[in-house]
Each structure stands twice: as structure tokens, then as C-alpha cells.
Amino acid sequence: MTEQAIVASGLGKTFNSRSDSAVTALTDVDLSVEPGEFVSLIGPSGCGKSTMLRLIGDLIVPSEGTVEVFGKPAAQARADRDYGMAFQKAGLFDWRKVSANIELPLELAGWSKSRRRERSAEMLDLVKLPDFGDHYPWQLSGGMQQRVAIARALSFQPKLLLMDEPFGALDEMTREHMQVELLSIYRQLRSTVVFVTHSIPEAAFLSDRVVVLSPRPGRIHSIIDVVLGDRETETRDEDTRESEGFFRKTTEIREALRSVEAQQ
């Protein structure tokens, strides 16, 4: 039996639990994610999507339940560097060149300078920015900065990539382009991805499964499988967005969200 990438059991999070302003963001969540799977989390604002991502990443601790990552407690998986993370803001250091930004986690991990340079060059090729290593982040467009952030997150080859609306601040055309680029990178590296989004088309285009969360306190309302062709041979590109299967899945996700909103 294949070990699951993520197993969340009875997961919940209450903030300020000992005060009158206590807020239960997430409750009673059970979810398993397979290695190599691309899973998106979607739901109304405030439903706990980002909270769930941070619980998986051990950025916050659960109030109830457990999270295991590749058979280990989340805290141990983070210590073992099983994670890469990318957020809506690229979070690059403006005083470090692009290559130095990508090398930062490798530097902290004790990689030699030559290994870091080699790996940085590989990652710049992967995100199609091979000529920008000597630039500073402020010299790049928003989409290019997000590519650098993804390259940094993947530089040490994590088994799990956690992404919290990484394309949310981009214009629509750049966002669609970045989605195609992300899938290309994902196919090459086959990391497991958990992706938070507010966009129905984005969730349908990227995901193997879409997890729809209910209003706060967030629970899993439904899980939608997204198959736009044969799983072994399907490719998703710009033409996919015009396909009948894509429209069916966006409609299915939209109807699930409407059902969720009716609960509010």
C-alpha cells in the first residue's frame, strides 16, 4: 500500500481559544492526499483554506486532530525539509540577486557554493528565466517574480509544495500563463501540490481533485475529481480552457460553491 503524502484526521483550529474573541476557523477535517497528486482548496472567504494549508505546513499547530506528512508528524516533516512553500507575495529579497534568492534555502541547508550555483542555474532553466540570474527582483515583472519564488521553493526538491494563491495578484493573462508554466514544472518534478485559490477556472485547470470547504468553521463540503482526459496521457494547455470537459468541471465546482453559499 502506497504511503499517503498527507493524512489529516479530525483536524481543527480555533484562534484565541481562551478569550471571548475565540474564532473557530476549521473543524473536523479528514483528508488524504496521494503522492504526486495536485489538490486545490476552494471555498468562501474566511472558510479556513489558508489555515488548513498552514496546519499542513506546520506554520501553526492544530487545536484538535493530527496531520501526518509522508507518514511523519507535520513538525518532523518540516524539520526534514519535505516542504516547499509559495505565497501570493513572492517574498523575494530585493538586495539579493535572483540567483542568490533561489540559493537561500540551499545556503541555509549548508550546500557548497558550487552546488548552489549549479542548482540555481537548473531552476532558472526550469522556470524559463535562464538569463535573469544576475538581475534583482525589482527589475522583474510580477509574473517573473512568482517564477523565481517557485524556483526557490523547489530548489531543494521538496516532496510537497504548498501554494497559497500564488497568482492572485497577477492580471488574468499572466495568471493563465503561469498556470500552464506551473503544470509544466509539476509534470517534470512530480512533487505533491496543495494549492489554495479563489478562482474556479484555476482550480479546474490545475487540479486532480478540488476540495470545496464550507463557511466558517470550515469543513469539507465536497471533493470533486477533475479528469479532462486519460490520466496517463492528458495534457492541459491553452486549448484545454475551451474544451467541453473543462466547462463541465468548472460548472460542477461552481454548483458546489453555490450549495456552500446557501448554507451561510
C-alpha positions in Angstrom: 0.0 0.0 0.0 1.4 3.4 -1.0 2.2 5.8 1.8 -0.1 8.8 1.7 1.6 12.2 1.2 -0.8 13.9 3.6 -3.3 12.5 6.1 -5.4 15.0 8.1 -7.6 13.4 10.8 -10.2 15.3 12.8 -8.2 18.5 12.1 -9.4 21.7 13.6 -8.1 25.2 14.5 -9.5 27.8 17.0 -7.7 31.1 17.3 -7.8 32.9 20.7 -9.4 29.9 22.2 -9.1 31.2 25.8 -10.7 34.5 25.1 -14.1 36.0 24.3 -12.9 36.6 20.8 -12.3 33.0 20.0 -12.8 32.1 16.3 -13.0 28.5 15.1 -11.6 28.6 11.6 -11.6 24.9 10.8 -13.2 21.9 12.4 -13.5 18.1 11.9 -11.4 17.9 8.6 -10.4 14.5 7.3 -8.4 14.4 4.1 -5.8 12.2 2.4 -3.6 13.3 -0.5 -1.7 10.8 -2.6 2.0 11.3 -3.6 2.2 13.2 -6.8 -1.4 14.5 -6.6 -2.4 18.1 -7.3 -5.1 19.1 -4.9 -6.8 22.6 -4.7 -8.7 24.0 -1.8 -11.5 26.4 -2.6 -14.4 28.0 -0.7 -15.8 31.3 0.6 -13.6 33.9 2.1 -12.8 33.0 5.7 -13.6 29.3 5.3 -10.2 28.2 6.5 -8.3 27.4 3.3 -5.1 29.2 4.2 -5.4 27.9 7.8 -5.6 24.4 6.5 -2.5 25.0 4.4 -0.6 26.4 7.3 -1.6 23.4 9.5 -0.3 21.0 6.9 2.9 23.1 6.7 3.4 23.2 10.5 3.3 27.0 10.4 0.6 26.8 13.1 -0.4 24.0 15.3 -3.9 22.4 15.4 -6.3 22.8 18.2 -7.6 19.4 17.6 -6.7 16.4 15.4 -3.5 15.5 13.7 -1.6 16.0 10.4 0.9 13.5 9.0 3.1 14.2 6.0 4.7 11.1 4.4 4.0 9.1 7.5 5.5 11.7 9.9 4.1 14.4 12.1 3.9 17.7 10.3 6.6 19.2 12.6 9.0 16.4 11.7 8.3 16.7 8.0 9.1 20.4 8.2 12.3 19.7 10.1 13.2 17.1 7.4 12.6 19.8 4.7 9.9 17.8 3.0 8.1 21.2 2.2 8.4 24.0 -0.3 6.1 27.0 0.1 5.0 29.8 -2.2 2.6 32.5 -1.3 0.7 35.4 -3.0 3.6 37.7 -2.5 6.8 36.4 -3.9 8.7 37.3 -0.8 12.0 37.8 -2.5 14.8 39.9 -1.0 15.4 42.9 -3.2 19.0 43.3 -2.1 19.9 39.7 -3.3 20.1 38.9 -7.0 17.7 36.4 -8.4 20.2 33.5 -8.3 21.0 34.4 -4.7 17.3 34.4 -3.8 16.9 30.9 -5.2 20.1 29.7 -3.4 19.0 31.0 0.0 17.4 27.7 1.3 20.3 25.8 0.0 22.7 28.1 1.7 20.8 27.6 5.0 21.0 23.9 4.4 24.8 24.0 4.1 25.2 23.4 0.4 28.5 24.3 -1.0 28.7 27.5 -3.2 29.4 25.4 -6.4 26.4 23.2 -5.7 24.2 26.2 -5.0 25.2 27.9 -8.3 24.6 24.7 -10.3 21.2 24.1 -8.7 20.2 27.8 -9.2 21.0 27.6 -12.9 19.0 24.4 -13.2 16.0 26.0 -11.5 16.2 29.1 -13.7 16.1 26.9 -16.8 13.1 25.1 -15.3 11.1 28.3 -14.9 12.3 29.7 -18.2 14.4 32.5 -16.8 17.9 31.4 -17.6 19.2 34.9 -18.4 17.9 36.6 -15.3 20.1 35.2 -12.5 22.1 38.4 -12.2 19.1 40.7 -12.1 17.5 42.0 -8.9 13.8 41.1 -8.1 12.7 44.7 -8.5 13.9 44.5 -12.2 11.4 41.7 -12.9 7.7 41.7 -13.7 5.2 40.3 -11.2 4.9 37.0 -13.1 8.6 36.6 -13.4 9.0 37.2 -9.6 6.5 34.5 -9.0 8.5 32.1 -11.2 11.6 32.9 -9.1 9.6 32.3 -5.9 8.5 28.9 -7.2 12.1 28.1 -8.3 13.3 28.9 -4.7 10.5 26.7 -3.2 11.5 23.8 -5.4 15.3 24.3 -5.3 15.9 21.6 -2.7 13.5 19.2 -4.4 10.8 19.0 -1.7 8.3 16.2 -1.9 5.4 18.6 -1.1 4.7 22.1 -2.4 2.2 24.2 -0.6 0.9 27.2 -2.5 -1.4 29.9 -1.1 -2.9 31.9 -4.0 0.5 32.4 -5.7 -1.1 34.0 -8.8 -3.8 36.0 -7.1 -2.2 39.4 -7.6 -1.5 38.9 -11.3 -3.5 40.1 -14.3 -5.7 37.4 -15.9 -3.5 36.7 -19.0 -0.3 36.4 -16.9 -2.2 34.3 -14.4 -3.3 31.8 -17.1 0.3 31.7 -18.5 1.7 31.0 -15.0 -0.8 28.2 -14.6 0.5 26.5 -17.7 4.1 27.0 -16.5 3.3 25.5 -13.1 1.8 22.4 -14.7 4.9 22.0 -16.8 7.1 22.2 -13.8 4.8 19.9 -11.8 4.9 17.2 -14.6 8.7 17.3 -14.6 9.2 17.1 -10.8 6.1 15.2 -9.7 6.0 16.8 -6.3 2.7 16.7 -4.4 1.0 20.1 -4.6 -1.7 21.6 -2.3 -2.9 24.8 -3.8 -5.3 27.5 -2.3 -7.3 29.5 -4.8 -10.5 31.6 -5.0 -10.7 31.0 -8.8 -13.0 28.3 -10.1 -11.3 28.1 -13.6 -7.9 27.9 -11.9 -8.9 25.1 -9.7 -10.4 23.1 -12.6 -7.4 23.7 -14.9 -4.7 22.7 -12.4 -6.1 20.0 -10.1 -6.5 16.3 -9.9 -9.0 17.0 -7.1 -10.8 20.1 -5.8 -11.7 20.2 -2.1 -14.7 22.5 -1.5 -14.8 24.0 2.0 -17.9 25.2 3.8 -18.3 28.6 5.5 -16.5 29.1 8.8 -16.0 27.0 10.7 -14.5 25.3 7.6 -15.4 21.7 6.9 -15.1 19.7 3.8 -18.3 20.1 1.8 -17.4 18.0 -1.2 -14.4 16.7 -3.2 -14.5 16.9 -7.0 -12.4 14.7 -9.2 -11.1 16.5 -12.2 -10.3 14.3 -15.2 -10.1 16.1 -18.5 -8.9 13.1 -20.5 -6.9 9.9 -19.8 -4.9 10.4 -16.6 -1.8 8.8 -18.1 -1.8 10.8 -21.3 -3.8 14.0 -20.8 -2.0 17.3 -21.3 -3.5 20.6 -20.2 -2.7 23.7 -22.2 -4.4 26.8 -23.5 -6.8 24.7 -25.6 -8.0 22.9 -22.5 -9.8 26.0 -21.4 -12.1 25.7 -24.5 -12.9 22.0 -24.0 -16.3 20.6 -23.1 -14.7 18.7 -20.2 -13.2 21.9 -18.7 -16.6 23.7 -18.9 -18.3 20.7 -17.2 -15.9 20.7 -14.3 -16.0 24.5 -13.8 -19.8 24.2 -13.7 -19.6 21.3 -11.2 -17.3 23.3 -8.9 -19.4 26.4 -9.2 -22.6 24.5 -8.3 -20.8 23.0 -5.2 -19.8 26.6 -4.2 -23.4 27.8 -4.7 -24.5 25.0 -2.4 -21.9 26.1 0.1 -23.1 29.7 0.0 -26.7 28.6 0.6 -25.5 27.4 4.0 -24.4 30.9 5.0 
